[in-house]
Amino acid sequence: MTPRLALFLAALLSVSFSASSAIKQLERNPLEEAEAALRNQDVAGALRALDAVLKATPEHPAARFWRGRLYAEKGEFDKALADLNEAVRLTPRNTDALAHRGYVHQKSGRRDDALTDFNQALRVDAQNEFALYCRGLLLGERGDTRAAIADLDAVLELSPNHADALHSRGQIHLLRREWDEALNDFDRGLAMNPKDPIGHTGRGAVHFMQGEFRAAAEDYTKASELQPKDPRPLAQRGYARSALGENDQALADFDAALRLDPKHGPALLGRAELRRVAKQWAAAQHDYEAVLTLAPDDFRALLGRASIFQASGALEKALAAYADIVKRYPEEPQPFNDYAWLLATGTKDDLRDGKRAVELAARACELTEWQNSAYVDTLAAAYAEVGDFSTAVKWQQLAVKQSEKEPADVQDDIKSRVSIYEQKKPYREELK
């Protein structure tokens, strides 16, 4: 998760200082110009005015602070840090300067320094809203979701209508699979602003994770209407429509997202999956390769490309791809299973390896606590390949039992292998 951080120019005028409480209490001329420019959202004008103040008075703490904030808003973090360092030096207990310096550290990837600043600010003022908010985001990014929620709770106690805090807390509840709490946060945000695309996107994600794909698609549609140049809600709606079995509409969504951004990874991956299901091997591989150019370690793209190699008959490439994936992802069961299935059931004699297939299939079963009927089915095929047919029958019968809730065609397929192993024959999967 990468939550939004925003600095609102209007908030600059409400910041208090231990040395000087507001710009308008100090020298009037250039400071008044800075205030007027900020009210008009004229960042360049405000910076010119603050430059004039600091040229005359280099150790002016308020001007240092506000110029640092403006540089941070512009993404000029080195300049922002220089000013905020000075603001902290001049007013060491200024919690706003500390909090905003922490923000600059956070945006620059110096998370330990950021946390130090947020903690220091909150030791002085436990109700510093900006420090609480930023620390909540940072803790969420670090995976300390319980502490993150506590900070965001505190922000919302201080400002119940803090939309960004609601969004962020909703996202963390979503990560924690706390669906009701996440939905409540996004609903609260949308009650305040029904045209908030982030609220619709977040609520769509909750619906999607709950399997309510139609409701998810509706929220993503609204988000897309509100942000027509953003590919993300289109891609997300594509996944919802795919889950509904509306593959043509899903493909149209992925294509539309990619017209907005040809390098949008989720849309590329979604389209690759649809093309693979449609057995459009070359087109699917092209999309998987595009994803891997952007993200070389993307698990789904690596696994999808390996399955394309296998399905299209490039078995040597498939074996090499699976061998690579199990090294990269030793805790993921699917590549172990798929690798084992190819080694156990492939039609090329020189590529099969029953002993290695047993090892791989057993690992897939261990990772799923022997509860996945497909993986047990693969283990049986591996034992049949090494000629241990009695063990193959035992595992195949267990796979039959475990598959009782699977679709009828899947159950029939698994049942059909029992008689093959009872006849002391290995199973071979012909390419379709």
VOGU-3710 file (C-alpha; in Angstrom, 3 decimals, decimal comma):
1> mtprlalfla> 0,000/0,000/0,000  1,180/3,597/-0,831  -1,344/5,954/0,810  -1,798/9,538/-0,334  -0,026/12,289/1,502  -1,198/15,826/0,830  -0,071/19,230/2,014  -2,852/21,757/1,779  -1,735/25,320/1,268  -4,635/26,676/3,258
11> allsvsfsas> -3,319/24,851/6,318  -0,131/26,907/6,263  -1,905/29,815/7,887  -3,008/27,813/10,930  0,420/26,533/12,017  1,619/27,804/15,383  5,196/28,465/16,428  6,853/28,683/19,810  8,904/31,628/18,550  6,255/33,367/16,468
21> saikqlernp> 2,629/32,314/16,232  1,699/33,552/12,771  3,142/35,333/9,809  0,851/38,303/10,211  2,183/38,958/13,733  5,627/39,601/12,285  6,961/42,114/9,800  4,197/43,085/7,467  5,398/43,671/3,942  6,886/40,543/2,327
31> leeaeaalrn> 5,120/38,319/4,830  1,770/39,810/3,894  2,656/39,176/0,279  3,405/35,542/1,128  0,064/35,180/2,911  -1,832/36,735/0,028  -0,066/34,510/-2,484  -0,885/31,421/-0,442  -4,541/32,380/-0,240  -4,543/32,622/-4,023
41> qdvagalral> -2,634/29,341/-4,324  0,198/31,255/-5,995  3,106/29,080/-4,895  5,652/30,909/-7,017  4,575/34,258/-5,586  4,694/32,922/-2,043  8,185/31,568/-2,572  9,387/34,901/-3,936  8,017/36,679/-0,882  9,555/34,171/1,515
51> davlkatpeh> 12,872/34,429/-0,305  12,759/38,159/0,350  12,091/37,602/4,057  14,957/35,150/4,382  17,344/37,356/2,425  16,758/40,047/5,021  16,458/37,702/8,027  18,076/34,281/7,323  17,115/32,944/10,745  13,429/33,713/10,477
61> paarfwrgrl> 11,874/30,442/11,779  8,374/30,913/10,375  9,642/31,797/6,899  12,005/28,796/6,973  9,162/26,518/7,946  6,693/27,745/5,363  9,207/27,785/2,546  10,198/24,233/3,477  6,575/23,184/3,310  6,122/24,781/-0,082
71> yaekgefdka> 9,213/23,072/-1,432  7,880/19,785/-0,067  4,554/20,407/-1,802  6,463/20,913/-5,065  8,421/17,684/-4,507  11,715/19,557/-4,132  12,678/17,571/-1,062  16,351/18,554/-0,806  15,432/22,227/-0,636  12,567/21,450/1,746
81> ladlneavrl> 14,866/19,519/4,062  17,405/22,350/4,213  14,713/24,823/5,299  13,037/22,463/7,738  16,379/21,564/9,315  16,855/25,258/9,969  13,328/25,619/11,329  13,955/22,755/13,774  17,333/24,189/14,789  15,818/27,591/15,453
91> tprntdalah> 12,741/26,222/17,271  13,654/22,710/18,539  10,281/22,091/20,166  8,288/23,191/17,149  6,240/20,069/16,550  4,976/21,207/13,150  8,507/21,668/11,851  9,442/18,230/13,176  6,341/16,613/11,674  6,907/18,152/8,259
101> rgyvhqksgr> 10,583/17,288/8,276  9,491/13,733/9,034  7,181/13,921/6,029  10,087/14,953/3,802  12,196/12,091/5,168  9,292/9,703/4,540  8,798/10,828/0,958  12,554/10,555/0,372  12,674/6,949/1,605  14,409/7,703/4,911
111> rddaltdfnq> 11,776/5,964/7,001  13,808/5,597/10,194  14,557/9,329/10,217  10,899/10,030/9,517  9,759/7,885/12,434  12,235/9,598/14,741  10,822/13,019/13,816  7,194/11,913/14,176  7,897/10,338/17,558  9,728/13,423/18,776
121> alrvdaqnef> 6,893/15,686/17,652  4,323/13,517/19,403  6,317/13,400/22,639  5,981/17,190/22,754  2,397/17,300/21,481  0,518/14,005/21,506  -2,266/15,581/19,468  -0,208/16,840/16,551  -2,578/15,735/13,831  -0,127/15,783/10,941
131> alycrglllg> 2,482/13,764/12,856  -0,162/11,222/13,861  -1,421/10,926/10,310  2,001/10,538/8,720  3,176/8,099/11,384  0,042/6,055/10,838  0,830/5,799/7,134  4,449/4,907/7,824  3,534/2,210/10,329  1,017/0,804/7,869
141> ergdtraaia> 3,676/0,651/5,158  5,934/-1,215/7,587  3,251/-3,773/8,337  2,522/-2,641/11,896  -1,145/-2,331/11,062  -2,445/-2,339/14,631  -0,318/0,676/15,595  -1,168/2,347/12,290  -4,881/2,078/13,006  -4,341/3,492/16,514
151> dldavlelsp> -2,699/6,597/15,041  -5,407/7,042/12,426  -8,065/6,551/15,101  -6,444/9,414/17,006  -6,499/11,614/13,898  -10,192/10,926/13,411  -10,905/11,682/17,050  -9,376/15,100/16,469  -10,920/15,600/13,008  -13,847/13,240/12,344
161> nhadalhsrg> -14,131/14,457/8,744  -10,465/13,889/7,845  -11,067/12,194/4,487  -7,471/11,080/3,930  -7,352/9,418/7,349  -10,617/7,605/6,596  -9,244/6,400/3,254  -6,002/5,245/4,809  -7,653/3,492/7,734  -10,028/1,798/5,319
171> qihllrrewd> -7,090/0,539/3,284  -5,401/-0,866/6,383  -8,612/-2,584/7,496  -8,759/-4,011/3,974  -5,225/-5,393/4,333  -6,238/-6,913/7,671  -9,281/-8,487/6,000  -11,568/-6,559/8,337  -14,260/-6,088/5,753  -16,966/-4,456/7,860
181> ealndfdrgl> -14,578/-1,886/9,320  -13,098/-1,097/5,896  -16,536/-0,719/4,343  -17,628/1,567/7,164  -14,662/3,882/6,577  -15,203/4,119/2,830  -18,949/4,608/3,316  -18,267/7,423/5,800  -16,003/9,115/3,304  -18,563/8,794/0,533
191> amnpkdpigh> -21,302/10,161/2,772  -19,187/13,307/3,097  -18,312/13,394/-0,608  -20,287/11,082/-2,926  -18,023/12,098/-5,817  -14,817/10,935/-4,156  -13,138/8,456/-6,553  -10,838/7,092/-3,844  -13,837/6,173/-1,713  -15,478/4,339/-4,612
201> tgrgavhfmq> -12,228/2,536/-5,430  -11,723/1,484/-1,828  -15,301/0,301/-1,449  -14,991/-1,564/-4,739  -11,949/-3,368/-3,380  -13,882/-4,452/-0,274  -16,741/-5,770/-2,406  -14,270/-7,590/-4,655  -12,522/-9,291/-1,721  -15,911/-10,368/-0,373
211> gefraaaedy> -16,812/-11,918/-3,721  -19,444/-9,269/-4,448  -18,157/-8,687/-7,963  -21,205/-6,888/-9,350  -21,125/-4,312/-6,563  -17,358/-3,979/-7,066  -17,834/-3,325/-10,790  -20,391/-0,635/-10,026  -18,029/1,194/-7,680  -15,166/0,950/-10,164
221> tkaselqpkd> -17,462/2,317/-12,862  -18,229/5,349/-10,704  -14,543/5,865/-9,929  -13,708/5,679/-13,626  -16,383/8,239/-14,466  -14,932/10,578/-11,847  -11,345/9,996/-13,035  -11,669/9,305/-16,771  -7,922/9,589/-17,402  -6,931/7,145/-14,658
231> prplaqrgya> -6,379/3,555/-15,882  -6,629/1,995/-12,434  -10,407/1,803/-11,919  -10,800/0,471/-15,466  -8,303/-2,311/-14,788  -9,946/-3,091/-11,463  -13,339/-3,271/-13,109  -11,783/-5,642/-15,642  -10,879/-8,040/-12,842  -14,385/-7,791/-11,375
241> rsalgendqa> -15,969/-8,503/-14,755  -13,589/-11,394/-15,336  -14,656/-12,869/-12,002  -18,269/-12,554/-13,211  -17,381/-14,502/-16,355  -17,868/-11,420/-18,532  -14,582/-11,917/-20,337  -15,348/-9,780/-23,380  -16,243/-6,797/-21,206  -13,214/-7,451/-19,012
251> ladfdaalrl> -10,944/-7,486/-22,042  -12,456/-4,198/-23,196  -11,662/-2,690/-19,784  -8,048/-3,859/-19,872  -7,667/-2,527/-23,417  -9,158/0,823/-22,380  -6,807/1,058/-19,392  -3,833/0,315/-21,635  -4,840/3,017/-24,073  -4,505/5,446/-21,183
261> dpkhgpallg> -1,241/3,899/-19,984  0,431/1,227/-22,173  2,648/0,261/-19,214  -0,095/-0,258/-16,660  0,982/-3,540/-15,069  -2,349/-4,734/-13,623  -4,113/-4,223/-16,968  -1,333/-6,033/-18,842  -1,523/-8,927/-16,406  -5,312/-9,118/-16,555
271> raelrrvakq> -5,277/-9,137/-20,343  -2,546/-11,791/-20,358  -4,665/-14,032/-18,148  -7,697/-13,660/-20,401  -5,622/-14,371/-23,483  -4,138/-17,444/-21,829  -7,597/-18,773/-20,989  -8,581/-18,170/-24,621  -5,456/-20,132/-25,710  -4,046/-17,117/-27,497
281> waaaqhdyea> -0,563/-18,229/-26,549  1,538/-15,689/-28,454  -0,563/-12,693/-27,411  -0,665/-13,870/-23,800  3,096/-14,376/-23,710  3,609/-10,897/-25,151  1,617/-9,386/-22,287  3,371/-11,490/-19,638  6,732/-10,393/-21,036  5,584/-6,766/-20,880
291> vltlapddfr> 4,676/-7,198/-17,209  8,042/-8,788/-16,470  9,845/-5,937/-18,171  8,183/-3,623/-15,662  8,410/-5,989/-12,673  10,896/-8,876/-13,233  9,794/-10,704/-10,056  6,050/-10,558/-10,607  4,870/-13,969/-9,418  1,688/-14,203/-11,469
301> allgrasifq> 3,442/-13,149/-14,661  6,262/-15,643/-14,109  3,798/-18,448/-13,437  1,559/-17,434/-16,329  4,452/-17,378/-18,774  5,573/-20,825/-17,600  2,069/-22,178/-18,153  2,095/-20,665/-21,664  5,342/-22,494/-22,424  3,807/-25,735/-21,173
311> asgalekala> 0,481/-25,376/-22,966  2,090/-24,375/-26,260  4,486/-27,336/-26,239  7,701/-25,463/-25,344  8,324/-27,955/-22,566  12,033/-27,311/-22,111  11,296/-23,617/-21,572  8,472/-24,532/-19,204  10,724/-26,745/-17,071  13,393/-24,046/-16,889
321> ayadivkryp> 10,768/-21,447/-15,964  9,290/-23,589/-13,177  12,746/-24,383/-11,807  13,414/-20,659/-11,577  10,087/-19,857/-9,925  10,387/-22,445/-7,145  13,778/-20,963/-6,252  12,378/-17,447/-6,142  9,170/-18,386/-4,319  9,874/-21,383/-2,068
331> eepqpfndya> 6,701/-20,804/-0,021  4,293/-20,726/-2,973  2,684/-24,136/-3,640  1,381/-23,613/-7,178  4,733/-23,616/-9,047  5,849/-26,735/-7,158  2,665/-28,493/-8,236  2,814/-27,376/-11,856  6,495/-28,269/-12,149  5,811/-31,710/-10,666
341> wllatgtkdd> 2,842/-32,316/-12,983  4,935/-31,651/-16,065  7,764/-33,885/-14,848  5,306/-36,677/-14,008  2,861/-36,576/-16,926  4,648/-34,956/-19,871  4,644/-36,847/-23,151  8,375/-36,377/-23,859  10,188/-39,322/-22,319  13,513/-37,535/-21,975
351> lrdgkravel> 11,959/-34,684/-19,964  10,110/-36,681/-17,319  11,673/-37,178/-13,887  9,420/-39,086/-11,514  11,727/-38,882/-8,506  11,981/-35,105/-8,728  8,226/-34,917/-9,365  7,547/-36,745/-6,084  9,725/-34,259/-4,195  8,074/-31,249/-5,764
361> aaraceltew> 4,511/-32,525/-5,404  5,108/-33,453/-1,774  6,322/-29,912/-1,135  3,166/-28,459/-2,699  1,071/-30,712/-0,465  3,057/-29,758/2,636  2,558/-26,067/1,907  -1,210/-26,618/1,723  -1,361/-29,075/4,655  -2,404/-31,904/2,326
371> qnsayvdtla> -5,826/-30,323/1,804  -5,629/-29,428/-1,908  -7,091/-32,187/-4,072  -5,267/-30,996/-7,214  -1,903/-31,184/-5,501  -2,642/-34,634/-4,059  -3,674/-35,668/-7,586  -0,242/-34,534/-8,822  1,520/-36,464/-6,066  -0,308/-39,636/-7,158
381> aayaevgdfs> 0,789/-39,061/-10,764  4,380/-38,630/-9,591  4,318/-41,954/-7,712  2,849/-43,644/-10,773  5,726/-42,268/-12,853  8,291/-43,921/-10,547  6,331/-47,189/-10,715  4,943/-47,155/-7,156  1,362/-47,787/-8,216  -0,006/-48,864/-4,836
391> tavkwqqlav> 1,027/-45,526/-3,338  -0,317/-43,756/-6,422  -3,742/-45,395/-5,926  -3,743/-44,417/-2,249  -3,121/-40,749/-2,972  -5,485/-40,723/-5,934  -8,308/-42,075/-3,799  -7,640/-39,299/-1,292  -7,733/-36,760/-4,132  -11,123/-38,156/-5,208
401> kqsekepadv> -12,455/-37,743/-1,690  -11,105/-34,212/-1,351  -12,569/-33,151/-4,701  -16,198/-33,733/-3,712  -16,955/-29,992/-3,769  -15,259/-29,406/-7,113  -17,204/-29,101/-10,409  -18,410/-32,406/-11,857  -15,930/-32,404/-14,736  -13,018/-31,943/-12,321
411> qddiksrvsi> -14,260/-34,791/-10,136  -14,638/-37,080/-13,155  -11,117/-36,259/-14,342  -9,600/-37,108/-10,959  -11,661/-40,303/-10,632  -10,555/-41,485/-14,060  -6,946/-41,840/-12,924  -7,727/-44,340/-10,187  -8,336/-47,119/-12,722  -5,224/-46,137/-14,703
421> yeqkkpyree> -3,000/-46,624/-11,673  -4,835/-49,804/-10,664  -3,836/-51,105/-14,115  -0,230/-50,170/-13,234  0,003/-47,496/-15,896  1,354/-43,970/-15,524  -0,746/-41,029/-16,634  0,209/-38,994/-19,690  -1,309/-35,581/-20,441  -1,548/-34,836/-24,141
431> lk> -1,369/-31,202/-25,172  -4,783/-29,828/-26,139
//
